[in-house]
Amino acid sequence: MEEVRPIEMLLSERQFQILRDQVIKAVTRKWLRTKDLPNYLNMADSTIRENLPGLPFHIVGGTKLYDPNEIDDYIKDL
């Protein structure tokens, strides 16, 4: 049986900058909008509405904002 070796992938400087910017944006994001919830929870929007109707949110200027920490705590307490 042949030895399995990892493949080394190289990014261009531009690709690295884009990746770095996206990672920083994802890690430092504090508030989520309703449209972000399906990606954050890895669930369909309809599943979230049906199964998590009491999800905590805050309204700022008519926009619902969700704190990821509050979402995590809410789900842990179900």
C-alpha positions as CSV (number, residue, x, y, z in Angstrom):
1,M,0.0,0.0,0.0
2,E,1.3,3.4,-1.0
3,E,2.0,6.1,1.6
4,V,-0.6,8.9,1.7
5,R,0.8,12.4,1.7
6,P,-0.9,15.7,2.2
7,I,-1.2,18.0,-0.8
8,E,0.5,21.3,-0.3
9,M,-1.7,24.2,-1.6
10,L,-0.2,27.5,-2.3
11,L,-2.3,30.7,-2.4
12,S,-1.4,33.8,-4.3
13,E,-0.9,37.0,-2.3
14,R,-4.3,38.2,-3.4
15,Q,-6.1,35.0,-2.6
16,F,-4.4,35.0,0.9
17,Q,-5.6,38.6,1.5
18,I,-9.2,37.7,0.5
19,L,-9.2,34.6,2.7
20,R,-7.6,36.5,5.7
21,D,-10.2,39.3,5.4
22,Q,-13.1,36.9,5.3
23,V,-11.8,35.0,8.3
24,I,-11.3,38.2,10.3
25,K,-14.8,39.4,9.4
26,A,-16.3,36.0,10.4
27,V,-14.5,35.8,13.7
28,T,-15.1,39.4,14.8
29,R,-18.7,39.6,13.9
30,K,-20.8,40.4,16.9
31,W,-24.3,40.7,15.6
32,L,-26.2,38.6,13.1
33,R,-29.2,39.6,11.0
34,T,-32.2,37.4,10.3
35,K,-30.7,36.4,6.9
36,D,-27.5,35.2,8.6
37,L,-29.2,32.8,11.0
38,P,-29.6,29.8,8.5
39,N,-25.8,29.9,7.8
40,Y,-24.9,30.3,11.5
41,L,-27.3,27.6,12.7
42,N,-26.8,25.4,9.7
43,M,-30.6,25.1,9.3
44,A,-33.2,26.2,6.8
45,D,-35.0,29.5,7.5
46,S,-38.3,27.6,7.8
47,T,-36.8,25.2,10.3
48,I,-35.6,28.0,12.4
49,R,-39.0,29.8,12.4
50,E,-40.8,26.6,13.2
51,N,-38.6,25.2,15.9
52,L,-37.0,28.2,17.5
53,P,-39.8,30.8,17.8
54,G,-38.4,32.2,21.0
55,L,-35.0,33.0,19.7
56,P,-33.8,36.1,21.5
57,F,-33.2,39.3,19.4
58,H,-32.8,43.0,19.8
59,I,-34.4,45.6,17.5
60,V,-32.2,48.6,16.4
61,G,-33.8,51.0,14.0
62,G,-36.4,48.4,12.9
63,T,-33.8,45.7,12.2
64,K,-33.7,42.5,14.2
65,L,-30.2,41.7,15.5
66,Y,-29.2,38.5,17.1
67,D,-26.3,38.0,19.5
68,P,-24.6,34.6,18.7
69,N,-23.8,34.0,22.4
70,E,-27.5,34.5,23.3
71,I,-28.5,32.1,20.5
72,D,-26.1,29.5,21.7
73,D,-27.4,29.8,25.3
74,Y,-31.0,29.6,24.2
75,I,-30.4,26.4,22.2
76,K,-28.4,24.9,25.1
77,D,-31.3,25.6,27.5
78,L,-34.0,23.9,25.2
